[in-house]
Amino acid sequence: MRNKGFINRFDIHTTVLSNEAVAEAHYLLRCECPEIAQHARPGQFIHVMISQDTGMLLRRPFTIYTVEGNEVTMLYQIIGDGTQRLSEMLAGEPLQVLGPLGNTFDFTTRPEPAILVGGGAGIASLMLLAVALRKNGIQTLGLVGAQRHARLLSVKDLEAIDIEVHIATDDGSIGHHGYITDLLADMLENTAWQGPTVYACGPHGMLSAVAKVAADFEVPTQIAMENRMGCAMGVCLGCVCPVHTDADTIEYQRVCTEGPVFNAADVAWNIF
C-alpha cells in the first residue's frame, strides 16, 4: 500500500450541497472540496467537523465515496449522535473538511480479477477503487453484503461501471442467505483465475473472516480498517491496529496514518 502522508492535506470550509437518504439509516452527502477532490486516491478518507455548536468537539472520519469534478461525496450510516446530526443537515449548512488522509489501495500488480468485498457501509471505502480499477481495464467483481434488503448499498453504482455484483444478506431478503464470505469462499474454490486480489472493507468480524478465507486460498488481500479516531493525524494513538512486522514482532500502527489500508495477512487478528 502507498502512504502519501500529509503532503497533500487540506482543511476546507465548505457547505452541504445535498444530503439524501439512499437506504435504511444510510445517507449520501455531497460537498464541494476542490483541493481534496484533486488529490483523493482510493482508500483515503476525510475528517469532518459536523457541528461545533452542539458540543461535538471531535471530527468524524468518513471515507471518500466518489469524486466528481470539484465535489466529493461520503456514504455514511447513522450510528450515533454525530451521524444523526449529520443526517439532519440541509443544503447550505457549513462543514469543515480535512483531507485527503491515510494511505491508498495498491493495484499496480494488475489483479486478475480484482474482487471487492464490502460489508454494510464498508462498500463506501471501495467505490473510488472500483472506478480506478475499471478505468485501468481491470476485470472487477463486487461482493456486497447487508443485514437486509433495505440496507443494501451501492449495487447500482457498481453495475453502472460494468462491475458484476453478487449480493448476500443476513436475513436472506435478497441474494445469498448468509455471509458475504460464503460467496467469496465459493468463488475462490470454483473459479480458476490467474491472479486474483481481494480488497475488503466492513465490520471487524467480516474482515477477519475475509482474511482467513483469503489465506486458505493464498490470495493476496488488502483491507481498509474503520477504527474510531480522535485526531486522524497520528498524534492521539486512539486508532491503532496490531500488525506483524516479522514473525516474532507485533507493532501497533495507526489506522489514520499507516492505514487505513493494510495487508490482511499482516494484521494480528487474534489480539483485537
Order of alpha helices (4+ residues) and beta strands (2+ residues): beta-beta-beta-alpha-beta-beta-beta-beta-alpha-beta-beta-beta-alpha-beta-alpha-beta-beta-alpha-beta-alpha-beta-beta-beta-beta
